[in-house]
Amino acid sequence: MSPVDGADQAVDRTPRMAVIPPYAASVLLTALEERGWGSPQWRGHELFLRSVGRGSLAAEVEFAVAQLKAAAAHHGQQHAGRPISASGSAQAQIGPEGASSLSTVEISTREAATMIGVTVRQVRYWLDSGALSGRKVGRDWLADRRSVEALRDVRRTA
């Protein structure tokens, strides 16, 4: 086969988004905060990226942090009273102000679709795949508003 046939061309299979389960998100946030990377540092990095003309990267950082916080909050809600830190301590604190500051506002898939400018079906796909944070209630999904806003912003700057 010749290169024209595409046989010699590598196919890029690099994932475009990472999905981090709730427990892993809480451990990651705790570890980052223990090393001095809390909300002010993330915000400062976003502002720096915007100041050097890298708004799309800043939006990606904002989206990733919102995803981590939403997933960590979900873990905190599911395991209230039983937090576990990266070191195994029973005194874990998720987020710079604690788990209670990470409360989420949930919106319908229709509202999320309108905010992002996509179909409800696409929003459900993102929720099911973990690209958007949310939870399933019966047959319906509720999306985390901060996660939706962050994805909307990433799509606007891309």
Buried (B, 14 or more C-beta within 10 A) or exposed (E): EEEEEEEEEEEEEEEEBEEBEBBBBBBBBBEBBEEEBBBEBBBEBBEEBBEEEBBBBBBBBBBBBBBBBBBBBBBBBEBEEEBBBBEEEEEBBBBBEEBEEBEBEBBBBEBBBBBBEBEBEBBBEBBEEBBBBBBEEEEEBBBBBBBBBBBBBBBEBE
